[in-house]
Amino acid sequence: MYKGLGLCVLFTIGGFLLTALTGDRVSPLVFALVLGVIVGNLPMPWKSQSVEAGLKFSTRWLLRTGIVLFGFSVTMQQVFALGPRIVVLDLLVIVTVLFVGYQLGTRWFKLDPETALLTSAGSAICGAAAILATEATIRARPATTSMAVATVVLFGSLAMVVEPVLFSMIGWDQGLYGIYIGATVHEVAQVVAAGNAIGPEALANAVVVKLVRVMLLVPFLLLVGRWWLNRHATRQDGTQSVGKLTVPWFAFGFVAVALFNSVVTLPEALHESLTLTGQIALTMAMAALGYETRMSKLRALGIKPFALALMLFVLLIGGGLAVTPMIALA
């Protein structure tokens, strides 16, 4: 097991170093994934089953630990600060993107359900963290997960650049535009970068709205777990089988940590250490997923996941501009 964990540690260190070199513009999760894919596809003679146990530990237990510790990034005070209209806005964004993405992915692009769901979840909720949490709930393939993360990286980064440019063109105030950013940009880090490019009021609102989207990951996982089981637990003869629901217990841990973070003020050093530990755990999980991904499987998925993610990107940008003032200013 230690060989596999050692590989993940090396990729994680590399990911954090590359993130520092890019001025924190790209998440270490992304770099760790890329490093894992590169090394995992090299014809190395030392590849063996001895690394498998460590990889599985990372993609299972470290992933869940990272999601739980992600709760230290959220407080209930932040969630309720902007009122119930923000929850309505985030719900509308999530439900619309998930529904449109899954329908387009499976019916129009003829993608497999895993790829369509993971790509849609990453766009709708909170980027790579949502993809990893959904992957843990439905037990998706590593190649599918890696492809979905790649779409989030590409179009989330594009949104991070495009939305500050749009601000100077539409004439909204900072506070309202911050709500728009938080409701439509993919990753938390990307939301921070886009909000910061506008101003302090935009940044504050963007982070709060985004954290509400993060909190909505929990009911999504509970619903998608039951739906996935009912839809895909079938026998070869086509009759419904009795499956076992994968309960995302780590999601409840995330909520518990967020509640704890809302009522207990930890010393700053301890709080930062726990947050960093969670990020390291998620980065190691991403490194393991990358290592298990084979380029042949990525090539088999083709360009269609990116085409789907592009359409969802357009839906987020355009639809967000339409509905944000209608709901936030109602």
C-alpha positions as CSV (number, residue, x, y, z in Angstrom):
1,M,0.0,0.0,0.0
2,Y,2.8,2.4,0.8
3,K,4.2,2.4,-2.7
4,G,0.8,3.6,-4.1
5,L,0.5,6.3,-1.3
6,G,4.1,7.3,-2.0
7,L,3.3,7.9,-5.6
8,C,0.3,10.0,-4.7
9,V,2.4,12.0,-2.2
10,L,5.0,12.8,-5.0
11,F,2.3,13.9,-7.4
12,T,0.7,16.0,-4.7
13,I,4.0,17.7,-3.9
14,G,4.5,18.4,-7.6
15,G,0.9,19.7,-7.8
16,F,1.4,22.2,-5.0
17,L,4.8,23.3,-6.4
18,L,3.3,23.9,-9.9
19,T,0.4,25.8,-8.3
20,A,2.9,28.1,-6.5
21,L,4.8,28.6,-9.8
22,T,1.6,29.7,-11.6
23,G,0.7,32.2,-8.8
24,D,-2.1,30.0,-7.4
25,R,-4.1,30.4,-10.7
26,V,-4.5,26.7,-11.1
27,S,-5.6,24.3,-8.4
28,P,-3.0,21.6,-7.2
29,L,-5.8,19.1,-7.8
30,V,-5.5,19.7,-11.6
31,F,-1.7,19.5,-11.7
32,A,-1.7,16.3,-9.5
33,L,-4.3,14.8,-11.9
34,V,-2.1,15.6,-15.0
35,L,1.0,14.3,-13.4
36,G,-0.8,11.1,-12.5
37,V,-2.1,10.6,-16.0
38,I,1.4,11.2,-17.5
39,V,3.2,8.8,-15.2
40,G,0.4,6.3,-15.2
41,N,0.7,6.0,-19.0
42,L,4.4,5.6,-19.1
43,P,5.7,2.0,-19.8
44,M,7.4,1.7,-16.4
45,P,8.8,-1.7,-15.4
46,W,8.1,-1.1,-11.7
47,K,4.3,-0.8,-12.3
48,S,2.7,-3.6,-10.4
49,Q,-0.2,-4.6,-8.2
50,S,1.8,-3.4,-5.2
51,V,0.7,0.1,-5.9
52,E,-3.0,-0.7,-6.3
53,A,-3.8,-0.8,-2.5
54,G,-2.4,2.7,-2.0
55,L,-4.3,4.0,-5.0
56,K,-7.6,2.5,-3.9
57,F,-7.0,3.9,-0.3
58,S,-6.5,7.4,-1.8
59,T,-9.5,7.3,-4.2
60,R,-11.8,6.0,-1.4
61,W,-10.7,7.1,2.1
62,L,-8.6,10.2,1.3
63,L,-11.3,11.4,-1.1
64,R,-14.0,11.2,1.6
65,T,-11.7,12.7,4.2
66,G,-11.0,15.6,1.9
67,I,-14.7,16.3,1.3
68,V,-15.4,16.2,5.1
69,L,-12.6,18.6,5.8
70,F,-13.9,20.9,3.0
71,G,-16.6,21.8,5.5
72,F,-14.1,24.1,7.3
73,S,-14.5,26.4,4.3
74,V,-18.2,27.0,5.0
75,T,-20.2,28.5,7.9
76,M,-24.0,28.7,8.2
77,Q,-23.6,32.5,8.9
78,Q,-22.2,32.9,5.4
79,V,-24.9,30.7,3.9
80,F,-27.8,32.7,5.4
81,A,-26.2,36.2,5.0
82,L,-27.7,37.0,1.7
83,G,-31.2,35.5,2.4
84,P,-33.4,32.8,0.9
85,R,-33.4,34.3,-2.6
86,I,-29.8,33.2,-3.0
87,V,-30.7,29.7,-2.2
88,V,-33.5,29.8,-4.8
89,L,-31.0,31.2,-7.4
90,D,-28.5,28.5,-6.7
91,L,-31.1,25.8,-6.7
92,L,-32.4,27.0,-10.1
93,V,-28.8,27.0,-11.5
94,I,-28.0,23.5,-10.2
95,V,-31.3,21.9,-11.3
96,T,-31.3,23.5,-14.7
97,V,-27.7,22.7,-15.5
98,L,-28.0,19.1,-14.2
99,F,-31.2,18.4,-16.2
100,V,-30.1,20.1,-19.4
101,G,-26.6,18.5,-19.2
102,Y,-27.8,15.0,-18.6
103,Q,-30.4,15.1,-21.3
104,L,-28.1,16.7,-23.8
105,G,-25.3,14.3,-22.9
106,T,-27.2,11.1,-23.1
107,R,-29.7,11.9,-25.8
108,W,-28.0,14.3,-28.2
109,F,-24.2,13.5,-27.7
110,K,-24.9,9.8,-27.0
111,L,-22.5,9.9,-24.0
112,D,-22.7,7.2,-21.4
113,P,-24.7,8.2,-18.2
114,E,-21.5,8.4,-16.0
115,T,-19.8,10.9,-18.3
116,A,-23.0,13.0,-18.8
117,L,-23.7,13.1,-15.0
118,L,-20.1,13.9,-13.9
119,T,-19.7,16.6,-16.5
120,S,-23.0,18.2,-15.5
121,A,-22.3,18.0,-11.8
122,G,-18.9,19.6,-12.1
123,S,-20.5,22.5,-14.0
124,A,-23.6,22.8,-11.8
125,I,-22.2,22.6,-8.3
126,C,-18.6,23.0,-7.4
127,G,-16.2,21.8,-10.0
128,A,-13.8,19.0,-9.2
129,A,-15.0,18.5,-5.6
130,A,-18.5,17.8,-6.9
131,I,-17.1,15.4,-9.6
132,L,-15.1,13.5,-7.0
133,A,-18.0,13.3,-4.5
134,T,-20.4,12.1,-7.3
135,E,-17.8,9.6,-8.5
136,A,-17.6,8.2,-5.0
137,T,-21.4,7.9,-4.9
138,I,-22.0,6.2,-8.2
139,R,-18.6,4.4,-8.5
140,A,-17.6,5.9,-11.8
141,R,-14.6,4.9,-13.9
142,P,-11.3,6.8,-13.4
143,A,-11.2,7.8,-17.1
144,T,-14.7,9.3,-17.0
145,T,-13.8,11.2,-13.8
146,S,-10.6,12.6,-15.3
147,M,-12.4,13.7,-18.4
148,A,-15.1,15.5,-16.4
149,V,-12.4,17.3,-14.3
150,A,-10.7,18.4,-17.5
151,T,-13.9,20.1,-18.7
152,V,-14.2,21.9,-15.4
153,V,-10.6,23.1,-15.6
154,L,-11.1,24.4,-19.2
155,F,-14.4,26.1,-18.9
156,G,-14.2,27.2,-15.3
157,S,-10.9,29.0,-16.2
158,L,-12.6,30.5,-19.2
159,A,-15.5,31.8,-17.0
160,M,-12.9,33.2,-14.6
161,V,-11.6,35.4,-17.5
162,V,-14.8,36.2,-19.4
163,E,-17.0,37.3,-16.5
164,P,-14.8,40.2,-15.3
165,V,-14.7,41.4,-18.9
166,L,-18.5,41.3,-19.0
167,F,-18.8,43.4,-15.9
168,S,-17.5,46.5,-17.7
169,M,-20.1,46.0,-20.4
170,I,-23.4,45.4,-18.6
171,G,-23.4,48.2,-15.9
172,W,-24.4,46.2,-12.8
173,D,-23.2,47.2,-9.4
174,Q,-20.5,45.1,-7.7
175,G,-22.8,43.4,-5.2
176,L,-25.2,42.1,-7.8
177,Y,-22.4,41.0,-10.1
178,G,-20.7,39.1,-7.3
179,I,-23.9,37.1,-6.8
180,Y,-23.8,36.3,-10.6
181,I,-20.2,35.1,-10.3
182,G,-20.9,32.9,-7.4
183,A,-23.9,31.3,-9.1
184,T,-22.2,30.6,-12.4
185,V,-18.4,30.0,-12.0
186,H,-17.4,26.4,-11.6
187,E,-14.6,26.1,-8.8
188,V,-14.4,28.0,-5.5
189,A,-10.9,29.2,-6.4
190,Q,-12.1,30.4,-9.8
191,V,-14.9,32.3,-8.0
192,V,-12.4,34.0,-5.7
193,A,-10.2,35.0,-8.7
194,A,-13.1,36.4,-10.7
195,G,-14.7,38.2,-7.7
196,N,-11.4,39.7,-6.7
197,A,-10.9,41.1,-10.3
198,I,-14.1,43.1,-9.8
199,G,-13.7,44.4,-6.2
200,P,-14.2,43.6,-2.5
201,E,-18.0,43.7,-2.5
202,A,-18.2,41.5,-5.5
203,L,-15.7,39.1,-4.0
204,A,-17.6,38.8,-0.7
205,N,-21.0,38.1,-2.3
206,A,-19.5,35.7,-4.9
207,V,-17.9,33.6,-2.2
208,V,-21.1,33.4,-0.1
209,V,-23.2,32.4,-3.1
210,K,-20.7,29.9,-4.2
211,L,-20.6,28.3,-0.7
212,V,-24.3,27.9,-0.8
213,R,-23.8,25.9,-4.0
214,V,-21.2,23.8,-2.2
215,M,-23.7,23.1,0.6
216,L,-26.3,21.9,-1.9
217,L,-23.9,19.2,-2.9
218,V,-25.1,17.2,0.0
219,P,-28.8,16.8,-1.0
220,F,-27.7,16.3,-4.6
221,L,-25.6,13.3,-3.5
222,L,-28.4,11.8,-1.5
223,L,-30.9,12.2,-4.4
224,V,-28.5,11.1,-7.2
225,G,-27.5,8.0,-5.2
226,R,-31.1,6.7,-5.0
227,W,-31.8,7.8,-8.6
228,W,-28.7,6.0,-9.9
229,L,-29.5,2.8,-8.1
230,N,-33.1,2.8,-9.4
231,R,-32.1,3.6,-13.0
232,H,-29.1,1.3,-13.3
233,A,-29.6,-1.7,-11.0
234,T,-31.1,-4.0,-13.6
235,R,-30.5,-7.7,-14.4
236,Q,-29.4,-9.0,-17.8
237,D,-33.0,-9.9,-18.6
238,G,-34.0,-6.3,-18.1
239,T,-35.9,-6.7,-14.8
240,Q,-35.3,-4.5,-11.9
241,S,-32.8,-6.0,-9.4
242,V,-32.6,-5.3,-5.7
243,G,-29.5,-3.1,-5.4
244,K,-27.8,-1.6,-2.4
245,L,-27.8,2.2,-2.1
246,T,-24.4,3.8,-1.6
247,V,-25.1,6.3,1.2
248,P,-22.6,9.2,0.9
249,W,-21.8,9.3,4.6
250,F,-19.0,11.7,3.9
251,A,-21.6,14.2,2.9
252,F,-23.1,14.2,6.4
253,G,-19.6,14.6,7.7
254,F,-19.2,17.6,5.5
255,V,-22.4,19.1,7.0
256,A,-21.3,18.3,10.5
257,V,-18.0,20.0,10.1
258,A,-19.6,23.0,8.5
259,L,-22.0,23.3,11.5
260,F,-19.1,22.9,13.9
261,N,-17.2,25.6,12.0
262,S,-20.2,27.9,12.4
263,V,-20.4,27.7,16.2
264,V,-16.8,27.1,17.2
265,T,-14.0,29.4,16.4
266,L,-10.8,27.4,16.2
267,P,-7.3,29.0,16.5
268,E,-6.4,30.4,13.1
269,A,-3.3,28.1,12.7
270,L,-5.4,25.0,13.5
271,H,-8.2,26.0,11.2
272,E,-5.7,26.6,8.3
273,S,-4.0,23.3,9.1
274,L,-7.3,21.4,8.9
275,T,-8.2,23.2,5.6
276,L,-4.8,22.4,4.1
277,T,-5.1,18.7,5.2
278,G,-8.4,18.5,3.4
279,Q,-6.9,20.0,0.3
280,I,-3.9,17.6,0.4
281,A,-6.3,14.6,0.8
282,L,-8.3,15.7,-2.2
283,T,-5.1,16.3,-4.2
284,M,-3.8,12.8,-3.4
285,A,-7.2,11.3,-4.5
286,M,-7.0,13.2,-7.7
287,A,-3.4,12.0,-8.3
288,A,-4.5,8.4,-7.8
289,L,-7.4,8.8,-10.3
290,G,-5.0,10.3,-12.8
291,Y,-2.6,7.4,-12.4
292,E,-5.4,4.9,-13.0
293,T,-6.6,6.7,-16.1
294,R,-5.4,5.3,-19.5
295,M,-5.1,7.6,-22.5
296,S,-6.8,5.0,-24.7
297,K,-10.0,5.3,-22.5
298,L,-9.8,9.1,-22.7
299,R,-9.5,9.0,-26.5
300,A,-12.5,6.7,-26.6
301,L,-14.6,9.3,-24.9
302,G,-13.6,11.8,-27.7
303,I,-14.5,15.4,-27.9
304,K,-18.2,15.1,-26.9
305,P,-17.7,15.7,-23.2
306,F,-16.0,19.0,-24.0
307,A,-18.8,19.9,-26.4
308,L,-21.3,19.2,-23.7
309,A,-19.3,21.3,-21.2
310,L,-19.1,24.1,-23.7
311,M,-22.9,24.2,-24.0
312,L,-23.3,24.2,-20.2
313,F,-20.8,27.0,-20.0
314,V,-22.9,29.1,-22.4
315,L,-26.0,28.2,-20.4
316,L,-24.4,29.4,-17.2
317,I,-23.1,32.6,-18.6
318,G,-26.2,33.6,-20.6
319,G,-28.8,32.1,-18.3
320,G,-27.1,33.6,-15.2
321,L,-27.3,37.1,-16.7
322,A,-31.0,36.6,-17.3
323,V,-32.1,35.2,-14.0
324,T,-29.7,36.7,-11.4
325,P,-31.3,40.2,-11.4
326,M,-34.8,38.7,-11.5
327,I,-34.2,36.7,-8.4
328,A,-31.6,38.6,-6.4
329,L,-33.5,41.9,-6.8
330,A,-37.0,40.6,-6.4
